[in-house]
Every structure is written in C-alpha cells, then in structure tokens.
C-alpha cells in the first residue's frame, strides 16, 4: 500500500503527541508528584497505637526542644486507636472529626499515613524516625507542611 509523505508525517506527529501526553500525565501536576500505587508499609499500625504527647517543629535544630515539649504534653495525650477496618483513628489536616487512616508503603521504603489509596497523596503524612518511644511525620502537601511543620509523637508512660 502506498502512503504519502504527508500522511507519514501526520501519523508520526500523532504518535509523538500521544507519547508526550502520557509522559505529562506521569510527571505530576502543580501540587507535586503524582502519587504512586501503595505497597505494604514496613511498619504495622500497632506500632502507632497508644497515648502520645504531640508537638511540632519547622527546623531540624528545634527537634530536641520539641521532643521535650511533646513529653510534657502527656498530661493531655493524643490518642491513636485501631479502626474497625484495621487502620488508625486519627485526624487529617483541617478536619475536626477523626477518620480511619491506613499505613501505605512508598518508594525507597518510605511509609505514608492517610486515606486508602495511592501513597504520597496530598493529604498523606510521611512517617519517619519510628521507634518504640516516638515517631515523626511530615505532611506531603506543601501548604500543610508549612502550617503544621514536622510533628513528633512521644509515647506517654
């Protein structure tokens, strides 16, 4: 079958347009990278269940002082309980009622806490520095991260 050079060029242009459209869809949008499909988290929900003193900081140099402040908050602890579906009952940013959140695994062994779905969604928090005595989270959404900073939870006795 004989095709003209202009038809070949049009087909090549259409293929290029489709490829660029797919690439743009994978690159993410103005709110940051596109969330990735979740893998199992490397920490279990039971590691986060309990009574916690809670405080927040914005600069890493403030972490030791903030950890001490979180310990003092144990007179009014933040309670994390198991949800009916195996998740954790906690608050999302700017939501008055606690909801059931799930732990989700992300790239490089990162752990995220948020609503069911892809890891790294804007309403998620990345969970880091986890030990028996404390854990820290930072918000994925830059606006939430700027407002709330990094939050440290210290287990209450």
Backbone torsions as a table, in degrees:
resi	resn	phi	psi	omega
1	UNK	NA	136.7	-177.8
2	UNK	-96.3	127.8	175.4
3	UNK	-121.8	145.9	179.9
4	UNK	-77.8	161.4	177.3
5	UNK	-63.8	-34.2	179.5
6	UNK	-67.7	-34.9	177.1
7	UNK	-67.5	-40.1	177.2
8	UNK	-63.4	-41.6	178.9
9	UNK	-64.4	-40.6	179.2
10	UNK	-64.9	-41.3	178.7
11	UNK	-64.9	-41.4	178.7
12	UNK	-65.2	-40.4	178.9
13	UNK	-64.9	-41.2	178.5
14	UNK	-64.2	-41.4	178.7
15	UNK	-65.0	-41.8	177.8
16	UNK	-62.8	-42.9	178.3
17	UNK	-59.8	-45.3	179.7
18	UNK	-62.9	-43.5	-179.4
19	UNK	-63.7	-43.3	179.0
20	UNK	-66.5	-36.1	177.4
21	UNK	-63.5	-43.3	177.8
22	UNK	-65.1	-41.0	178.5
23	UNK	-63.8	-42.1	178.6
24	UNK	-63.4	-38.0	179.6
25	UNK	-65.4	-32.2	-179.7
26	UNK	-79.8	-21.0	-173.3
27	UNK	-77.2	-18.7	179.9
28	UNK	103.2	-178.9	-176.0
29	UNK	-124.9	-163.4	-176.4
30	UNK	-66.5	-18.5	-179.5
31	UNK	-90.6	6.1	178.2
32	UNK	119.3	-168.3	-176.6
33	UNK	-68.0	152.0	177.3
34	UNK	-67.3	132.3	178.4
35	UNK	-57.9	149.3	178.7
36	UNK	-102.3	160.0	178.8
37	UNK	-65.4	138.6	-174.7
38	UNK	-75.0	145.4	169.6
39	UNK	-112.0	169.9	176.2
40	UNK	-61.5	141.2	177.5
41	UNK	-72.2	152.4	178.9
42	UNK	-85.4	-5.2	173.3
43	UNK	-119.6	148.8	179.2
44	UNK	-95.6	159.5	-179.1
45	UNK	-60.0	-31.6	-178.7
46	UNK	-62.1	-24.3	178.2
47	UNK	-66.4	-22.2	-176.7
48	UNK	-107.2	-7.2	179.0
49	UNK	-73.1	136.0	175.9
50	UNK	147.8	-167.8	178.3
51	UNK	-103.6	129.4	-172.1
52	UNK	-132.0	139.3	164.2
53	UNK	-81.9	139.5	-172.1
54	UNK	-130.8	133.1	174.7
55	UNK	-150.4	165.1	-176.4
56	UNK	-133.7	153.6	178.7
57	UNK	-143.7	161.2	178.7
58	UNK	-112.5	-28.1	-179.3
59	UNK	-112.3	137.2	179.5
60	UNK	-55.5	-32.0	179.8
61	UNK	-65.1	-19.3	179.5
62	UNK	-87.9	-5.2	-174.9
63	UNK	-58.4	-48.5	-178.8
64	UNK	-59.4	-44.3	178.6
65	UNK	-63.1	-40.2	-178.5
66	UNK	-69.6	-36.1	176.9
67	UNK	-62.6	-40.8	176.8
68	UNK	-64.0	-39.1	177.6
69	UNK	-65.3	-39.3	178.2
70	UNK	-61.0	-40.6	177.5
71	UNK	-59.3	-39.1	179.7
72	UNK	-68.4	-19.2	-179.9
73	UNK	-79.1	-1.6	-180.0
74	UNK	-66.2	-13.4	174.2
75	UNK	-72.4	-13.8	175.1
76	UNK	-140.8	70.9	-169.8
77	UNK	-70.9	154.7	170.5
78	UNK	-90.9	121.2	-176.6
79	UNK	-96.6	128.2	174.7
80	UNK	-113.2	121.4	-179.8
81	UNK	-120.1	166.8	176.1
82	UNK	-77.8	142.0	176.3
83	UNK	-88.3	169.1	-178.3
84	UNK	-64.9	-20.1	-179.6
85	UNK	-105.4	13.2	177.1
86	UNK	93.7	-0.9	177.8
87	UNK	-86.5	-156.9	-178.5
88	UNK	-122.5	135.5	177.6
89	UNK	-87.0	112.9	-178.5
90	UNK	-150.3	173.6	178.0
91	UNK	-93.6	146.2	165.7
92	UNK	-91.7	165.4	178.1
93	UNK	-60.7	131.2	173.9
94	UNK	62.7	23.6	177.1
95	UNK	-119.9	120.7	-174.0
96	UNK	-68.3	-40.3	-176.8
97	UNK	-89.5	132.5	176.3
98	UNK	-66.0	153.2	-179.0
99	UNK	-132.2	166.1	175.5
100	UNK	-83.3	120.3	178.7
101	UNK	-111.1	158.9	-179.1
102	UNK	-123.5	153.9	172.2
103	UNK	-88.0	136.3	-177.4
104	UNK	-134.1	139.2	177.1
105	UNK	-85.6	145.5	179.2
106	UNK	-127.7	-169.7	-177.2
107	UNK	-65.4	146.6	177.2
108	UNK	65.6	20.9	179.8
109	UNK	81.7	9.6	178.1
110	UNK	-66.8	150.1	177.1
111	UNK	-118.1	138.2	179.9
112	UNK	-124.7	151.0	178.8
113	UNK	-124.5	122.7	-179.1
114	UNK	-178.6	-165.3	178.1
115	UNK	-68.8	155.6	177.0
116	UNK	-55.9	143.2	-179.0
117	UNK	138.3	-160.2	-177.2
118	UNK	-66.9	144.3	176.8
119	UNK	-71.8	143.3	178.0
120	UNK	85.4	16.0	176.4
121	UNK	-65.4	156.2	-176.2
122	UNK	-55.1	-32.7	-178.8
123	UNK	-84.7	-1.8	-179.5
124	UNK	-76.7	161.7	168.9
125	UNK	-119.9	138.4	171.3
126	UNK	-84.3	130.7	-179.4
127	UNK	-98.3	127.0	-179.4
128	UNK	-143.4	172.2	179.3
129	UNK	51.3	52.2	-177.1
130	UNK	-89.0	128.8	172.5
131	UNK	-141.1	179.8	177.6
132	UNK	-65.7	-26.9	-174.3
133	UNK	-97.6	-18.4	-177.2
134	UNK	-162.7	165.5	168.5
135	UNK	-153.3	159.0	-179.5
136	UNK	-127.4	153.8	177.2
137	UNK	-135.9	150.6	170.7
138	UNK	-133.0	140.4	-176.1
139	UNK	-74.2	141.7	176.5
140	UNK	-72.9	-43.5	-179.7
141	UNK	-66.6	122.5	-177.8
142	UNK	-58.9	-34.6	178.6
143	UNK	-64.9	-46.4	177.1
144	UNK	-63.1	-40.7	179.5
145	UNK	-61.7	-40.5	178.8
146	UNK	-68.3	-38.6	-178.3
147	UNK	-75.5	-44.9	-171.6
148	UNK	-99.6	-18.5	-177.9
149	UNK	67.8	-163.0	175.6
150	UNK	-90.1	133.9	-175.6
151	UNK	-106.7	135.4	176.9
152	UNK	-115.5	131.7	178.3
153	UNK	-110.4	124.7	178.9
154	UNK	-114.9	126.8	-177.0
155	UNK	-64.5	132.5	178.3
156	UNK	-86.2	144.1	-179.0
157	UNK	-70.2	NA	NA
